[in-house]
Amino acid sequence: MSNTRVLPLLEADAAGAVEPCCPPLTERPFTAGEAERAAPMFKALGDPVRLRLFSAVASHEGGEACVCDISDVGVSQPTVSHHLKKLKEAGLLTSERRGTWVYYRVEPSVLAAMGRLLAIR
């Protein structure tokens, strides 16, 4: 069972591809509304442990990682679970329970949309 919540910054089109709602940062200044939608993603990634977990999932073989494979980030298991929850709430990760383990995935379209947001014109 997948539990997906898409970050407002990243909106799915009719084909399911994720598109950024905001222009690239170098195109023009964000409006107040665009900044409000973008802030949760940057806030979620602003914590070093969350950034490490996000990177571990994104770079894991097959594009997904079991929580048992990425828990060695120097904090307790409950803290890892808290940070993974925050990344999911920001729409940066999805998860699926398989038996007793939870597998996390970064959808490729989320990474692509983030890349377009951070692209240099």
N, CA, C and O atoms as a Tinker XYZ file with bonds, in Angstrom:
   484  protein
     1  N      0.844000   -1.173000    0.000000    73     2
     2  CA     0.000000    0.000000    0.000000    64     1     3
     3  C      0.885000    1.230000    0.000000    63     2     4     5
     4  O      1.738000    1.379000    0.875000    81     3
     5  N      0.697000    2.107000   -0.961000    73     3     6
     6  CA     1.513000    3.301000   -1.085000    64     5     7
     7  C      0.812000    4.485000   -0.444000    63     6     8     9
     8  O     -0.395000    4.667000   -0.604000    81     7
     9  N      1.566000    5.274000    0.270000    73     7    10
    10  CA     1.040000    6.470000    0.908000    64     9    11
    11  C      1.733000    7.663000    0.288000    63    10    12    13
    12  O      2.851000    7.999000    0.679000    81    11
    13  N      1.086000    8.317000   -0.682000    73    11    14
    14  CA     1.697000    9.394000   -1.426000    64    13    15
    15  C      0.995000   10.702000   -1.143000    63    14    16    17
    16  O     -0.232000   10.787000   -1.189000    81    15
    17  N      1.775000   11.712000   -0.853000    73    15    18
    18  CA     1.253000   13.068000   -0.713000    64    17    19
    19  C      2.183000   13.960000   -1.504000    63    18    20    21
    20  O      3.364000   14.063000   -1.173000    81    19
    21  N      1.684000   14.606000   -2.537000    73    19    22
    22  CA     2.519000   15.403000   -3.413000    64    21    23
    23  C      2.708000   16.792000   -2.842000    63    22    24    25
    24  O      1.750000   17.451000   -2.439000    81    23
    25  N      3.956000   17.227000   -2.814000    73    23    26
    26  CA     4.298000   18.559000   -2.371000    64    25    27
    27  C      3.637000   19.582000   -3.281000    63    26    28    29
    28  O      3.690000   19.423000   -4.500000    81    27
    29  N      3.019000   20.622000   -2.741000    73    27    30
    30  CA     2.375000   21.618000   -3.590000    64    29    31
    31  C      3.315000   22.216000   -4.625000    63    30    32    33
    32  O      2.865000   22.644000   -5.688000    81    31
    33  N      4.610000   22.254000   -4.338000    73    31    34
    34  CA     5.590000   22.768000   -5.279000    64    33    35
    35  C      5.647000   21.905000   -6.531000    63    34    36    37
    36  O      5.973000   22.392000   -7.614000    81    35
    37  N      5.328000   20.624000   -6.382000    73    35    38
    38  CA     5.436000   19.672000   -7.466000    64    37    39
    39  C      4.051000   19.126000   -7.775000    63    38    40    41
    40  O      3.504000   18.338000   -7.004000    81    39
    41  N      3.490000   19.538000   -8.890000    73    39    42
    42  CA     2.133000   19.143000   -9.244000    64    41    43
    43  C      2.159000   18.144000  -10.395000    63    42    44    45
    44  O      2.907000   18.319000  -11.357000    81    43
    45  N      1.338000   17.094000  -10.295000    73    43    46
    46  CA     1.268000   16.090000  -11.350000    64    45    47
    47  C      0.366000   16.581000  -12.467000    63    46    48    49
    48  O     -0.695000   17.153000  -12.217000    81    47
    49  N      0.802000   16.351000  -13.719000    73    47    50
    50  CA    -0.048000   16.687000  -14.850000    64    49    51
    51  C     -0.947000   15.497000  -15.172000    63    50    52    53
    52  O     -0.952000   14.512000  -14.433000    81    51
    53  N     -1.704000   15.572000  -16.258000    73    51    54
    54  CA    -2.662000   14.519000  -16.604000    64    53    55
    55  C     -1.984000   13.172000  -16.813000    63    54    56    57
    56  O     -2.592000   12.133000  -16.559000    81    55
    57  N     -0.738000   13.171000  -17.271000    73    55    58
    58  CA    -0.012000   11.927000  -17.516000    64    57    59
    59  C      0.675000   11.405000  -16.258000    63    58    60    61
    60  O      1.284000   10.336000  -16.287000    81    59
    61  N      0.585000   12.153000  -15.146000    73    59    62
    62  CA     1.196000   11.720000  -13.903000    64    61    63
    63  C      2.612000   12.231000  -13.704000    63    62    64    65
    64  O      3.232000   11.960000  -12.675000    81    63
    65  N      3.137000   12.976000  -14.691000    73    63    66
    66  CA     4.475000   13.552000  -14.530000    64    65    67
    67  C      4.396000   14.728000  -13.569000    63    66    68    69
    68  O      3.439000   15.501000  -13.597000    81    67
    69  N      5.395000   14.856000  -12.729000    73    67    70
    70  CA     5.404000   15.929000  -11.743000    64    69    71
    71  C      6.063000   17.156000  -12.342000    63    70    72    73
    72  O      7.155000   17.078000  -12.906000    81    71
    73  N      5.393000   18.283000  -12.216000    73    71    74
    74  CA     5.885000   19.552000  -12.738000    64    73    75
    75  C      6.015000   20.538000  -11.597000    63    74    76    77
    76  O      5.167000   20.562000  -10.705000    81    75
    77  N      7.071000   21.361000  -11.603000    73    75    78
    78  CA     7.161000   22.384000  -10.566000    64    77    79
    79  C      6.089000   23.442000  -10.787000    63    78    80    81
    80  O      5.762000   23.771000  -11.928000    81    79
    81  N      5.548000   23.967000   -9.711000    73    79    82
    82  CA     4.525000   24.997000   -9.845000    64    81    83
    83  C      5.145000   26.365000  -10.016000    63    82    84    85
    84  O      4.470000   27.330000  -10.377000    81    83
    85  N      6.444000   26.438000   -9.752000    73    83    86
    86  CA     7.134000   27.720000   -9.749000    64    85    87
    87  C      8.178000   27.739000  -10.860000    63    86    88    89
    88  O      8.653000   26.687000  -11.289000    81    87
    89  N      8.535000   28.931000  -11.324000    73    87    90
    90  CA     9.566000   29.025000  -12.357000    64    89    91
    91  C     10.934000   28.714000  -11.771000    63    90    92    93
    92  O     11.089000   28.702000  -10.550000    81    91
    93  N     11.931000   28.461000  -12.617000    73    91    94
    94  CA    13.288000   28.295000  -12.084000    64    93    95
    95  C     13.678000   29.508000  -11.245000    63    94    96    97
    96  O     13.284000   30.635000  -11.545000    81    95
    97  N     14.444000   29.270000  -10.207000    73    95    98
    98  CA    14.841000   30.338000   -9.296000    64    97    99
    99  C     15.553000   31.483000  -10.006000    63    98   100   101
   100  O     15.490000   32.627000   -9.558000    81    99
   101  N     16.228000   31.180000  -11.110000    73    99   102
   102  CA    16.995000   32.208000  -11.820000    64   101   103
   103  C     16.166000   32.981000  -12.841000    63   102   104   105
   104  O     16.659000   33.934000  -13.445000    81   103
   105  N     14.899000   32.574000  -13.040000    73   103   106
   106  CA    14.070000   33.233000  -14.057000    64   105   107
   107  C     13.536000   34.582000  -13.587000    63   106   108   109
   108  O     13.601000   35.572000  -14.316000    81   107
   109  N     13.016000   34.612000  -12.380000    73   107   110
   110  CA    12.448000   35.830000  -11.805000    64   109   111
   111  C     12.231000   35.595000  -10.320000    63   110   112   113
   112  O     12.230000   34.448000   -9.874000    81   111
   113  N     12.048000   36.659000   -9.544000    73   111   114
   114  CA    11.764000   36.456000   -8.117000    64   113   115
   115  C     10.436000   35.723000   -7.925000    63   114   116   117
   116  O      9.487000   35.927000   -8.682000    81   115
   117  N     10.383000   34.887000   -6.924000    73   115   118
   118  CA     9.141000   34.200000   -6.577000    64   117   119
   119  C      8.115000   35.206000   -6.074000    63   118   120   121
   120  O      8.457000   36.219000   -5.464000    81   119
   121  N      6.862000   34.903000   -6.344000    73   119   122
   122  CA     5.779000   35.639000   -5.700000    64   121   123
   123  C      5.650000   35.115000   -4.275000    63   122   124   125
   124  O      6.268000   34.109000   -3.926000    81   123
   125  N      4.857000   35.785000   -3.457000    73   123   126
   126  CA     4.646000   35.325000   -2.084000    64   125   127
   127  C      4.040000   33.922000   -2.077000    63   126   128   129
   128  O      4.440000   33.077000   -1.276000    81   127
   129  N      3.076000   33.673000   -2.965000    73   127   130
   130  CA     2.435000   32.358000   -3.022000    64   129   131
   131  C      3.397000   31.267000   -3.460000    63   130   132   133
   132  O      3.378000   30.170000   -2.902000    81   131
   133  N      4.228000   31.545000   -4.436000    73   131   134
   134  CA     5.214000   30.565000   -4.898000    64   133   135
   135  C      6.206000   30.242000   -3.784000    63   134   136   137
   136  O      6.580000   29.085000   -3.594000    81   135
   137  N      6.624000   31.258000   -3.057000    73   135   138
   138  CA     7.555000   31.037000   -1.950000    64   137   139
   139  C      6.906000   30.190000   -0.858000    63   138   140   141
   140  O      7.565000   29.338000   -0.262000    81   139
   141  N      5.612000   30.421000   -0.592000    73   139   142
   142  CA     4.891000   29.623000    0.411000    64   141   143
   143  C      4.825000   28.158000   -0.009000    63   142   144   145
   144  O      4.924000   27.269000    0.837000    81   143
   145  N      4.659000   27.897000   -1.304000    73   143   146
   146  CA     4.585000   26.514000   -1.782000    64   145   147
   147  C      5.961000   25.851000   -1.823000    63   146   148   149
   148  O      6.064000   24.641000   -1.618000    81   147
   149  N      7.011000   26.615000   -2.083000    73   147   150
   150  CA     8.356000   26.053000   -2.198000    64   149   151
   151  C      9.005000   25.807000   -0.835000    63   150   152   153
   152  O      9.813000   24.889000   -0.694000    81   151
   153  N      8.667000   26.598000    0.147000    73   151   154
   154  CA     9.337000   26.545000    1.449000    64   153   155
   155  C      9.299000   25.169000    2.119000    63   154   156   157
   156  O     10.317000   24.766000    2.680000    81   155
   157  N      8.180000   24.418000    2.096000    73   155   158
   158  CA     8.181000   23.115000    2.780000    64   157   159
   159  C      9.240000   22.147000    2.257000    63   158   160   161
   160  O      9.827000   21.395000    3.035000    81   159
   161  N      9.489000   22.157000    0.944000    73   159   162
   162  CA    10.508000   21.265000    0.390000    64   161   163
   163  C     11.888000   21.663000    0.906000    63   162   164   165
   164  O     12.658000   20.819000    1.364000    81   163
   165  N     12.187000   22.953000    0.825000    73   163   166
   166  CA    13.499000   23.404000    1.283000    64   165   167
   167  C     13.658000   23.213000    2.789000    63   166   168   169
   168  O     14.746000   22.887000    3.264000    81   167
   169  N     12.582000   23.413000    3.535000    73   167   170
   170  CA    12.630000   23.207000    4.986000    64   169   171
   171  C     12.910000   21.739000    5.299000    63   170   172   173
   172  O     13.727000   21.427000    6.164000    81   171
   173  N     12.226000   20.839000    4.588000    73   171   174
   174  CA    12.435000   19.408000    4.821000    64   173   175
   175  C     13.865000   19.002000    4.510000    63   174   176   177
   176  O     14.438000   18.171000    5.215000    81   175
   177  N     14.443000   19.568000    3.478000    73   175   178
   178  CA    15.803000   19.214000    3.094000    64   177   179
   179  C     16.852000   20.014000    3.856000    63   178   180   181
   180  O     18.047000   19.761000    3.701000    81   179
   181  N     16.429000   20.975000    4.676000    73   179   182
   182  CA    17.351000   21.816000    5.417000    64   181   183
   183  C     17.963000   21.151000    6.638000    63   182   184   185
   184  O     18.877000   21.708000    7.247000    81   183
   185  N     17.486000   19.990000    7.002000    73   183   186
   186  CA    18.030000   19.255000    8.136000    64   185   187
   187  C     19.062000   18.255000    7.609000    63   186   188   189
   188  O     18.762000   17.502000    6.682000    81   187
   189  N     20.279000   18.231000    8.183000    73   187   190
   190  CA    21.315000   17.325000    7.673000    64   189   191
   191  C     20.921000   15.848000    7.683000    63   190   192   193
   192  O     21.254000   15.117000    6.750000    81   191
   193  N     20.220000   15.400000    8.719000    73   191   194
   194  CA    19.809000   13.990000    8.764000    64   193   195
   195  C     18.799000   13.707000    7.662000    63   194   196   197
   196  O     18.886000   12.676000    6.996000    81   195
   197  N     17.846000   14.602000    7.462000    73   195   198
   198  CA    16.856000   14.400000    6.387000    64   197   199
   199  C     17.521000   14.415000    5.025000    63   198   200   201
   200  O     17.174000   13.620000    4.152000    81   199
   201  N     18.466000   15.307000    4.839000    73   199   202
   202  CA    19.167000   15.362000    3.557000    64   201   203
   203  C     19.935000   14.068000    3.311000    63   202   204   205
   204  O     19.964000   13.568000    2.187000    81   203
   205  N     20.551000   13.528000    4.349000    73   203   206
   206  CA    21.261000   12.248000    4.215000    64   205   207
   207  C     20.293000   11.118000    3.891000    63   206   208   209
   208  O     20.581000   10.281000    3.035000    81   207
   209  N     19.150000   11.086000    4.565000    73   207   210
   210  CA    18.155000   10.043000    4.289000    64   209   211
   211  C     17.606000   10.172000    2.874000    63   210   212   213
   212  O     17.467000    9.172000    2.169000    81   211
   213  N     17.293000   11.391000    2.455000    73   211   214
   214  CA    16.790000   11.617000    1.107000    64   213   215
   215  C     17.820000   11.158000    0.078000    63   214   216   217
   216  O     17.473000   10.497000   -0.901000    81   215
   217  N     19.078000   11.507000    0.300000    73   215   218
   218  CA    20.152000   11.098000   -0.604000    64   217   219
   219  C     20.327000    9.581000   -0.608000    63   218   220   221
   220  O     20.556000    8.979000   -1.657000    81   219
   221  N     20.218000    8.971000    0.562000    73   219   222
   222  CA    20.359000    7.511000    0.650000    64   221   223
   223  C     19.269000    6.805000   -0.142000    63   222   224   225
   224  O     19.538000    5.820000   -0.830000    81   223
   225  N     18.052000    7.300000   -0.051000    73   223   226
   226  CA    16.956000    6.690000   -0.812000    64   225   227
   227  C     17.152000    6.950000   -2.300000    63   226   228   229
   228  O     17.056000    6.027000   -3.109000    81   227
   229  N     17.427000    8.204000   -2.666000    73   227   230
   230  CA    17.558000    8.574000   -4.081000    64   229   231
   231  C     18.687000    7.819000   -4.774000    63   230   232   233
   232  O     18.575000    7.482000   -5.953000    81   231
   233  N     19.767000    7.555000   -4.053000    73   231   234
   234  CA    20.927000    6.918000   -4.681000    64   233   235
   235  C     20.953000    5.401000   -4.508000    63   234   236   237
   236  O     21.846000    4.732000   -5.029000    81   235
   237  N     19.986000    4.860000   -3.786000    73   235   238
   238  CA    19.975000    3.421000   -3.524000    64   237   239
   239  C     19.678000    2.652000   -4.804000    63   238   240   241
   240  O     18.909000    3.100000   -5.654000    81   239
   241  N     20.300000    1.492000   -4.923000    73   239   242
   242  CA    20.104000    0.647000   -6.099000    64   241   243
   243  C     18.618000    0.355000   -6.313000    63   242   244   245
   244  O     17.916000   -0.019000   -5.373000    81   243
   245  N     18.153000    0.522000   -7.515000    73   243   246
   246  CA    16.756000    0.270000   -7.836000    64   245   247
   247  C     15.836000    1.437000   -7.518000    63   246   248   249
   248  O     14.634000    1.361000   -7.772000    81   247
   249  N     16.378000    2.515000   -6.966000    73   247   250
   250  CA    15.580000    3.705000   -6.715000    64   249   251
   251  C     14.686000    3.637000   -5.493000    63   250   252   253
   252  O     13.868000    4.530000   -5.272000    81   251
   253  N     14.832000    2.586000   -4.694000    73   251   254
   254  CA    14.067000    2.490000   -3.457000    64   253   255
   255  C     14.932000    1.829000   -2.411000    63   254   256   257
   256  O     15.858000    1.081000   -2.726000    81   255
   257  N     14.614000    2.116000   -1.149000    73   255   258
   258  CA    15.412000    1.562000   -0.062000    64   257   259
   259  C     14.521000    1.154000    1.091000    63   258   260   261
   260  O     13.566000    1.847000    1.441000    81   259
   261  N     14.849000    0.021000    1.671000    73   259   262
   262  CA    14.186000   -0.432000    2.895000    64   261   263
   263  C     14.709000    0.420000    4.034000    63   262   264   265
   264  O     15.885000    0.782000    4.066000    81   263
   265  N     13.837000    0.732000    4.956000    73   263   266
   266  CA    14.269000    1.520000    6.106000    64   265   267
   267  C     15.430000    0.827000    6.820000    63   266   268   269
   268  O     16.265000    1.496000    7.429000    81   267
   269  N     15.493000   -0.478000    6.754000    73   267   270
   270  CA    16.586000   -1.220000    7.401000    64   269   271
   271  C     17.934000   -0.953000    6.733000    63   270   272   273
   272  O     18.978000   -1.162000    7.350000    81   271
   273  N     17.925000   -0.492000    5.476000    73   271   274
   274  CA    19.159000   -0.228000    4.742000    64   273   275
   275  C     19.672000    1.196000    4.900000    63   274   276   277
   276  O     20.827000    1.467000    4.574000    81   275
   277  N     18.848000    2.107000    5.390000    73   275   278
   278  CA    19.241000    3.518000    5.426000    64   277   279
   279  C     19.230000    4.111000    6.822000    63   278   280   281
   280  O     19.365000    5.325000    6.972000    81   279
   281  N     19.075000    3.296000    7.834000    73   279   282
   282  CA    18.916000    3.781000    9.208000    64   281   283
   283  C     20.213000    4.207000    9.880000    63   282   284   285
   284  O     20.174000    4.800000   10.958000    81   283
   285  N     21.352000    3.923000    9.278000    73   283   286
   286  CA    22.635000    4.222000    9.906000    64   285   287
   287  C     23.080000    5.654000    9.580000    63   286   288   289
   288  O     24.017000    5.874000    8.812000    81   287
   289  N     22.380000    6.615000   10.187000    73   287   290
   290  CA    22.708000    8.029000    9.967000    64   289   291
   291  C     23.067000    8.727000   11.272000    63   290   292   293
   292  O     23.061000    9.956000   11.341000    81   291
   293  N     23.380000    7.950000   12.310000    73   291   294
   294  CA    23.856000    8.504000   13.562000    64   293   295
   295  C     22.788000    8.950000   14.536000    63   294   296   297
   296  O     23.090000    9.637000   15.512000    81   295
   297  N     21.535000    8.571000   14.288000    73   295   298
   298  CA    20.458000    8.896000   15.220000    64   297   299
   299  C     19.663000    7.626000   15.496000    63   298   300   301
   300  O     19.820000    6.630000   14.790000    81   299
   301  N     18.820000    7.656000   16.508000    73   299   302
   302  CA    18.038000    6.467000   16.889000    64   301   303
   303  C     16.977000    6.148000   15.840000    63   302   304   305
   304  O     16.627000    6.991000   15.015000    81   303
   305  N     16.476000    4.924000   15.888000    73   303   306
   306  CA    15.444000    4.500000   14.932000    64   305   307
   307  C     14.184000    5.363000   15.006000    63   306   308   309
   308  O     13.641000    5.716000   13.959000    81   307
   309  N     13.698000    5.716000   16.196000    73   307   310
   310  CA    12.521000    6.595000   16.227000    64   309   311
   311  C     12.784000    7.951000   15.563000    63   310   312   313
   312  O     11.890000    8.527000   14.943000    81   311
   313  N     14.008000    8.452000   15.696000    73   311   314
   314  CA    14.351000    9.725000   15.056000    64   313   315
   315  C     14.407000    9.561000   13.539000    63   314   316   317
   316  O     13.973000   10.450000   12.806000    81   315
   317  N     14.932000    8.440000   13.064000    73   315   318
   318  CA    14.936000    8.162000   11.618000    64   317   319
   319  C     13.497000    8.144000   11.123000    63   318   320   321
   320  O     13.194000    8.748000   10.094000    81   319
   321  N     12.614000    7.468000   11.828000    73   319   322
   322  CA    11.207000    7.398000   11.422000    64   321   323
   323  C     10.572000    8.784000   11.379000    63   322   324   325
   324  O      9.796000    9.086000   10.473000    81   323
   325  N     10.899000    9.621000   12.352000    73   323   326
   326  CA    10.381000   10.992000   12.382000    64   325   327
   327  C     10.837000   11.762000   11.136000    63   326   328   329
   328  O     10.034000   12.430000   10.485000    81   327
   329  N     12.118000   11.662000   10.814000    73   327   330
   330  CA    12.646000   12.399000    9.661000    64   329   331
   331  C     12.071000   11.864000    8.340000    63   330   332   333
   332  O     11.785000   12.642000    7.430000    81   331
   333  N     11.905000   10.564000    8.238000    73   331   334
   334  CA    11.293000   10.000000    7.028000    64   333   335
   335  C      9.850000   10.470000    6.892000    63   334   336   337
   336  O      9.382000   10.740000    5.786000    81   335
   337  N      9.153000   10.566000    8.005000    73   335   338
   338  CA     7.777000   11.072000    7.989000    64   337   339
   339  C      7.748000   12.511000    7.477000    63   338   340   341
   340  O      6.882000   12.861000    6.675000    81   339
   341  N      8.671000   13.335000    7.922000    73   339   342
   342  CA     8.731000   14.732000    7.479000    64   341   343
   343  C      9.023000   14.819000    5.982000    63   342   344   345
   344  O      8.457000   15.669000    5.294000    81   343
   345  N      9.889000   13.961000    5.474000    73   343   346
   346  CA    10.177000   13.944000    4.040000    64   345   347
   347  C      8.946000   13.507000    3.238000    63   346   348   349
   348  O      8.688000   14.027000    2.152000    81   347
   349  N      8.194000   12.551000    3.782000    73   347   350
   350  CA     6.950000   12.126000    3.125000    64   349   351
   351  C      5.924000   13.248000    3.141000    63   350   352   353
   352  O      5.258000   13.491000    2.134000    81   351
   353  N      5.787000   13.935000    4.271000    73   351   354
   354  CA     4.824000   15.032000    4.367000    64   353   355
   355  C      5.146000   16.160000    3.395000    63   354   356   357
   356  O      4.245000   16.849000    2.917000    81   355
   357  N      6.420000   16.347000    3.106000    73   355   358
   358  CA     6.838000   17.374000    2.149000    64   357   359
   359  C      6.663000   16.907000    0.704000    63   358   360   361
   360  O      6.890000   17.677000   -0.229000    81   359
   361  N      6.259000   15.647000    0.517000    73   359   362
   362  CA     6.044000   15.127000   -0.827000    64   361   363
   363  C      7.299000   14.667000   -1.528000    63   362   364   365
   364  O      7.289000   14.421000   -2.734000    81   363
   365  N      8.381000   14.548000   -0.781000    73   363   366
   366  CA     9.656000   14.170000   -1.388000    64   365   367
   367  C      9.873000   12.666000   -1.439000    63   366   368   369
   368  O     10.654000   12.184000   -2.260000    81   367
   369  N      9.194000   11.919000   -0.575000    73   367   370
   370  CA     9.293000   10.462000   -0.558000    64   369   371
   371  C      7.904000    9.838000   -0.585000    63   370   372   373
   372  O      6.927000   10.438000   -0.136000    81   371
   373  N      7.836000    8.634000   -1.117000    73   371   374
   374  CA     6.649000    7.794000   -0.977000    64   373   375
   375  C      7.112000    6.527000   -0.255000    63   374   376   377
   376  O      8.306000    6.232000   -0.204000    81   375
   377  N      6.167000    5.794000    0.294000    73   375   378
   378  CA     6.549000    4.573000    0.994000    64   377   379
   379  C      5.543000    3.472000    0.724000    63   378   380   381
   380  O      4.401000    3.709000    0.332000    81   379
   381  N      6.020000    2.256000    0.951000    73   379   382
   382  CA     5.169000    1.074000    0.793000    64   381   383
   383  C      5.595000    0.051000    1.837000    63   382   384   385
   384  O      6.779000   -0.265000    1.959000    81   383
   385  N      4.640000   -0.461000    2.581000    73   383   386
   386  CA     4.931000   -1.493000    3.576000    64   385   387
   387  C      4.910000   -2.850000    2.880000    63   386   388   389
   388  O      3.977000   -3.178000    2.148000    81   387
   389  N      5.962000   -3.628000    3.127000    73   387   390
   390  CA     6.062000   -4.993000    2.622000    64   389   391
   391  C      6.413000   -5.877000    3.807000    63   390   392   393
   392  O      7.563000   -5.931000    4.244000    81   391
   393  N      5.421000   -6.557000    4.310000    73   391   394
   394  CA     5.631000   -7.373000    5.504000    64   393   395
   395  C      5.913000   -6.468000    6.686000    63   394   396   397
   396  O      5.118000   -5.584000    7.004000    81   395
   397  N      7.051000   -6.688000    7.341000    73   395   398
   398  CA     7.391000   -5.875000    8.501000    64   397   399
   399  C      8.238000   -4.656000    8.140000    63   398   400   401
   400  O      8.499000   -3.819000    9.003000    81   399
   401  N      8.672000   -4.539000    6.885000    73   399   402
   402  CA     9.564000   -3.453000    6.482000    64   401   403
   403  C      8.824000   -2.421000    5.651000    63   402   404   405
   404  O      7.841000   -2.730000    4.978000    81   403
   405  N      9.310000   -1.194000    5.709000    73   403   406
   406  CA     8.779000   -0.116000    4.885000    64   405   407
   407  C      9.860000    0.270000    3.890000    63   406   408   409
   408  O     11.015000    0.479000    4.259000    81   407
   409  N      9.470000    0.362000    2.622000    73   407   410
   410  CA    10.377000    0.746000    1.550000    64   409   411
   411  C     10.043000    2.164000    1.110000    63   410   412   413
   412  O      8.876000    2.520000    0.944000    81   411
   413  N     11.084000    2.965000    0.923000    73   411   414
   414  CA    10.924000    4.359000    0.526000    64   413   415
   415  C     11.453000    4.555000   -0.882000    63   414   416   417
   416  O     12.398000    3.896000   -1.314000    81   415
   417  N     10.812000    5.484000   -1.587000    73   415   418
   418  CA    11.172000    5.764000   -2.973000    64   417   419
   419  C     11.076000    7.264000   -3.221000    63   418   420   421
   420  O     10.191000    7.944000   -2.701000    81   419
   421  N     12.007000    7.761000   -4.029000    73   419   422
   422  CA    11.922000    9.115000   -4.569000    64   421   423
   423  C     11.496000    8.929000   -6.015000    63   422   424   425
   424  O     12.223000    8.336000   -6.811000    81   423
   425  N     10.326000    9.433000   -6.350000    73   423   426
   426  CA     9.866000    9.299000   -7.727000    64   425   427
   427  C     10.793000   10.086000   -8.648000    63   426   428   429
   428  O     11.130000   11.229000   -8.342000    81   427
   429  N     11.215000    9.497000   -9.774000    73   427   430
   430  CA    12.106000   10.213000  -10.695000    64   429   431
   431  C     11.540000   11.557000  -11.148000    63   430   432   433
   432  O     12.291000   12.506000  -11.373000    81   431
   433  N     10.232000   11.638000  -11.280000    73   431   434
   434  CA     9.643000   12.905000  -11.721000    64   433   435
   435  C      9.792000   13.994000  -10.657000    63   434   436   437
   436  O      9.845000   15.177000  -10.991000    81   435
   437  N      9.858000   13.608000   -9.378000    73   435   438
   438  CA    10.082000   14.590000   -8.310000    64   437   439
   439  C     11.488000   15.164000   -8.435000    63   438   440   441
   440  O     11.679000   16.376000   -8.331000    81   439
   441  N     12.481000   14.288000   -8.659000    73   439   442
   442  CA    13.850000   14.767000   -8.845000    64   441   443
   443  C     13.962000   15.652000  -10.081000    63   442   444   445
   444  O     14.659000   16.666000  -10.055000    81   443
   445  N     13.282000   15.277000  -11.159000    73   443   446
   446  CA    13.320000   16.077000  -12.382000    64   445   447
   447  C     12.705000   17.454000  -12.155000    63   446   448   449
   448  O     13.242000   18.461000  -12.616000    81   447
   449  N     11.581000   17.497000  -11.445000    73   447   450
   450  CA    10.928000   18.787000  -11.165000    64   449   451
   451  C     11.809000   19.650000  -10.270000    63   450   452   453
   452  O     11.892000   20.863000  -10.465000    81   451
   453  N     12.466000   19.034000   -9.293000    73   451   454
   454  CA    13.375000   19.791000   -8.431000    64   453   455
   455  C     14.537000   20.334000   -9.255000    63   454   456   457
   456  O     14.978000   21.463000   -9.044000    81   455
   457  N     15.030000   19.532000  -10.188000    73   455   458
   458  CA    16.121000   19.968000  -11.058000    64   457   459
   459  C     15.713000   21.161000  -11.910000    63   458   460   461
   460  O     16.494000   22.096000  -12.087000    81   459
   461  N     14.490000   21.135000  -12.438000    73   459   462
   462  CA    14.017000   22.269000  -13.253000    64   461   463
   463  C     13.877000   23.528000  -12.404000    63   462   464   465
   464  O     14.172000   24.629000  -12.867000    81   463
   465  N     13.430000   23.365000  -11.174000    73   463   466
   466  CA    13.296000   24.516000  -10.281000    64   465   467
   467  C     14.660000   25.141000  -10.009000    63   466   468   469
   468  O     14.778000   26.364000   -9.933000    81   467
   469  N     15.685000   24.314000   -9.862000    73   467   470
   470  CA    17.020000   24.797000   -9.532000    64   469   471
   471  C     17.896000   25.035000  -10.748000    63   470   472   473
   472  O     19.073000   25.365000  -10.603000    81   471
   473  N     17.345000   24.873000  -11.948000    73   471   474
   474  CA    18.118000   25.015000  -13.177000    64   473   475
   475  C     18.559000   26.465000  -13.409000    63   474   476   477
   476  O     17.877000   27.420000  -13.036000    81   475
   477  N     19.702000   26.578000  -14.028000    73   475   478
   478  CA    20.196000   27.894000  -14.459000    64   477   479
   479  C     19.698000   28.110000  -15.879000    63   478   480   481
   480  O     19.807000   27.226000  -16.729000    81   479
   481  N     19.154000   29.288000  -16.125000    73   479   482
   482  CA    18.620000   29.564000  -17.471000    64   481   483
   483  C     19.675000   29.472000  -18.516000    63   482   484
   484  O     19.393000   29.676000  -19.697000    81   483
